[in-house]
Amino acid sequence: MFYRLCMGLSALILLAACNQGGGDTTAEGAPKKKERRFLSVGAAPPGGAFFAVGSALAKVAEDNKGDLNWQVNSESTKGTQENIRRLVDGGLDFALANAAISYFALRGEGAWQKPHEISAVMTLAPNVATFITTKSSGVNSFADLAGKRVTVGPDGAGFHYFVRPIVEAHGVNWDDLTVLHNTQTGSVDMLKDSSASAVFLGGAVPTSSISQASASMDIAMVPFDPAVRQKLIDDYPFFFPATIPAGTYRGIDEPYEGLNVGSMHLITSPKIDEDTVYEFTKRIYEFRDQVVEQHPAGKAINPKNVIRDTGIPFHPGAVRYYKEIGIWPASTE
């Protein structure tokens, strides 16, 4: 009796040890399937390029995951500021952001009360944006914005980080504007019904909201003073020259000399593990043609642009991939 009891206990102990000792196999010895991981990509409200590109990136990563047991989805958000806060809080895994806003967030400057730790994954398309008005509005210059009702992006998106310097560099006091907030689609509606005299629109070219506006109204783009434009480029690391080709939008028959007001870039948290960021970067880069099929901004996913420095350090997982394919500059190693 005692012998049989001991043998039974020994068998139970051995079985428990087998079940606990090999986390990667089942009781039958087959490989244990890894738990599915859900990855979120923060985008922006519908109507702008951020929303379209965020959706495209998530779809490409999901469609080409191979044997990776993950599920990738994009989320509509208020934009860059919300995306950065949610990355830091763990509510998002990846997000699109405007590099100008990211620059201040990382350093805890401006309205950011403390530094927010974020890492770059890839630099994407230029965010070419400016004030759009109607030809009948009487707004022909930045000076004409004084005293007018103007939209400057969704509330909480952080557009003021780059809009305010542009306005004030042209000699217009920010407080002289009646500042309104709306999405890009909502801003077009406000321009159409004259509840706003000018609206700040933009993103990767072409931007759907501007195309929408030009299809239903005779629009004009408020021109930059060339000297002011150059000073903005010289004074801020996130401003770059950008030209919108003639004919991009209906009624705009001359090239428009504007600004990249902070490139769209894909960011993540430094806390995300290196392998996840490596695999995500790899999928987006290798299948970038599929991004282009969904939005022209995908053309910015090229060897020279994705590694462009916008003042935000790159995540080690992204750097590992870029080194592997030979596009990471040796001077930064």
N, C-alpha and C positions, 0 to 999 in steps of 0.2 A: 504493500500500500504506500509506504513512505517512498519507495523507489519510484513508483509510477507518478506520485505527486511531484517529486523533484524533476523527473523527466518532462512533465507537463509544463512546469514553471520555466524550465530551460528553453523549451520550444517557444513559449510566449515571448521570452526575453529576446531570443534570436530573431523572431518575426518582427518585433518592435524595432530592433536595431536595423534590420534590413529596410524597413519602411522609412526610418529617419535618416539613415546614412546616405542615401543617394537621392538628393533633391531633383536630379535631372532625369530620373528613370521612374517608370511605374513598377508595380509589384511584379509584373511579368517581364521586366527588364527592357521594355520599349522606352525610347526617349520620351520624356515628359514634355508636353506642349507648354510653351511659355504663355503666361497670362497676357491677354490682349492689352495693349496700351493705347489710350485715347490721347491724341495730340490735337491741340487747338491752335488755330492761326487767327489772331485778331486783325481785322481789316479796318473798316470805316463804314459810315452810312452809305446806302445805295445812292447811285448817281454820279459818283466820282471814280477816278481810275483806281484808287486804293481798294475800293470794294471789289472791282472786277479782277484786279491783279491778285488780291488776297484769295479770292475764290479759285483762281487759276492755279496758284501755287499749291493750295491744299489738295485740289483735284489731281494734279500731276504727281504729288508725293504719294497720294493714296493709290492712284491707278498703277503706279510703278514700284510698289513696295516689295514686290517679289516675295521672298519667304519671311519678311519681317512681319511680325504679328502686331501691327498697329492699325489704328483707324484715325485718319486725319480729316478734320472738318474746319471750315472757316467760320468766323463769327462776325456778324455785323456789330460794330461798336461806334462810339462817338468819335473815334479817331486816335491820334497819336498820344495825347495826354492820358486818356483812359487805358490805352494799350500798355504804356510804360508802367503805370501804377499796377495794373493787373499782372504784368510780368513779374514785377518785384514781389507782389503778394502771392504769386503762385497760381493765379487764376487763368493764365495763358501760358502756353509753351513757346510759341513764336508769335511775332506780330510785325505788321508794317508800321513804319513811323517816318515822320519827316525829320531829316538829319539836323535841321536847325533846332527843332524842339529837343531832340535827343541830346544835342550838344549842351544845352543849358541844364537839362534834367540830370545828366551824368555828373555835372559839376555843382548841382544844387544852387544854381544862380537864377536870377529873375524871380518868378513867382514860386519856384521850387524851394521849399523850405529846408530841404536836406538833399544830399547827393543820392541819386537812384542808380543802383548798379545794373547796368545793361551791357550786352555784348553784341557786336555786329556779326551777322552771318554772311550777308552779301549786299553790296551797293547795287541798287536797281536804277530805275529810270529817273531822269531829271524831272523835277516837279516845277513845270513852267506855269506860272500863275500871274495874273494881273487883274486889275479892275476892268470889268466889262460893263458897258453902258449902251444905251440906244442912241442912234444918230440924232434923235430929236430931243434928247434930254438936256442939252446945253452943257454937258460935261465934256470938255475938250482937253483938259489938263488936270494934273493932280491938284493944282490950286483951286480948281472948280469944285473939288469935293468938299471944301469947307462949307459948313452949314447944311450939308446934304445928308439924307438918310442912306447909309451904305451897309451892306452885309459883309461880314468878315469871317465867315465860316461858322460851323456849329458851335454852340456854347460848350465850353470845356475842351474843345479840340486843340486849343493853343495856337491858333493862327496868328494871334497878336505878336508872337515872338518874331515873326518875320514881316508881318504887314505893317506894324507900327514903325519900325525903322525906315521902311520904304516911304511911308507917308511923311514922316517928320523930316527925312532927308530932303524932301522936296519943299520944305518950308511951311508945311501945314501942321498946325497943332492938333494932336490926336483928340483933344477935348473939343475941338471945333467940329468934329464929325458926330452925327447921331448914329452911333454904332448899333447895328442889329445883328442877330445871330440866326443862322438857318443852315440847313443842309444845302448841297449844291443844287439839287433838284428844286428844293423850296425857294432858293435864291432866284432861280430862273423865273419861277412863278411870280415872285415879288417884283422882278424887273418888268415882267409882262404886264402886270396890273398897276404899275407905277407906284407901288408902295415902297420901292427903293429906287434911288436914282442911279446907283452903281452897285455892282456885286463883285466880290472877289472870288474868282473861279480859277481852277487850273488843276494840273496833275500831269501825268504822262500825256504826250501829244500823240494823237488827238484826244482831247478830254470830252467825254460824252455830254457833260452838262453844257459846254460851250457849243458843241455841235447842235444840241437841242435848242439852245437860245438862238443860234444863227438861222435855224430852220424856220423859226416862227416870228423872228423880229429882224429888223435892220440894225445889227449891232456894230459897235466900235470898241476898240481897245484903247484905254487911256495910255498915252505914250510916255515913256520914261524920258527925262532930260538926260542926254548922253553923258554929260559930266557927272551928274548925280549917280547915274547907273554905275559908272566906273568907280566912283568913290565907295559905293556900297560893296562892290566886288573887292576893293582894296581893304576895306575896314572889317569885313566879316568873313570868317573861313568857310562858311556854308553857302555863300552866294557865288554863283558862277554865271557867266554870260550864256544866253540861250536865245536862239532865233526860231520863231515859228514861221515856216515857209509860207509864201503867198499861196492862197487857194486852199489852205488847210481847213478853213471855215468859210462858209458862204458869206460873201460880201467883204471879206478881208483879202484884198487883191494885191497888197504889198507885203513883203517880209516884215515881221514884227520883231524888233530888237528888244527882247525882254530879259528876264532873269530866271535862272534856276534858283528858286527860293529855298532850297534844301532838298536834296535828292531823296526820293523814296528809298528806304532801305529796309531789309529784313533783319530784325533783331531778336535776341533771346535773353534769357537770364544766365549769368555766369554759373548759376547753380545747376543748370541742366547738364547732364552727364555728357562727356566728350563723344561717346559712341553714337548717341542719339543725334547730336548736331552734325556729326560727320556723315551719318547715313542720310539725314534729311538734305544736307547740302549736296551730297552726291546725286540724289534723285532729281533735285531741281536742276542742277547744272547739266547732267547727262541727258535729260529729257526736256531741255529748254525750248526745243522746237515746238513742243506741245503747249508750252506757255504762250508762245507767239501766236499759235492758232486761236487762242482765246482773247489775247490782247496784244497790240503792237509793242507794249512796254517790255514784253519778253525779250525783245532784241537787245535790251541793255544787259542781259545775262550773257556776257562775253568775256574773254580772258582779261581784257584791259579794264573793263568797268567794274566787275564784281568785287575786285580787291581794292578799289579806289578808297583812299582814306578820307573819312568825313569827320574825323575827330573822335571816333568811338573805337575802342580796342576790339579786335576780332576775337571771337570765341575760339579756344584751342581746337575744338572739333572741326570748325571751318578751316582754320589754318592748316590742320593736318591734311585735309582733302586737297587744298590748293597747293600745298607742297608736293603731294603725291602726284598731281598731274602737271607739276612744273610751272605754275603761273605765279606762285608767291615770290615776290621780289627778294633776292638774296640780301639786299641792303638792310632789310628789316629783321633778319634772322639773328 
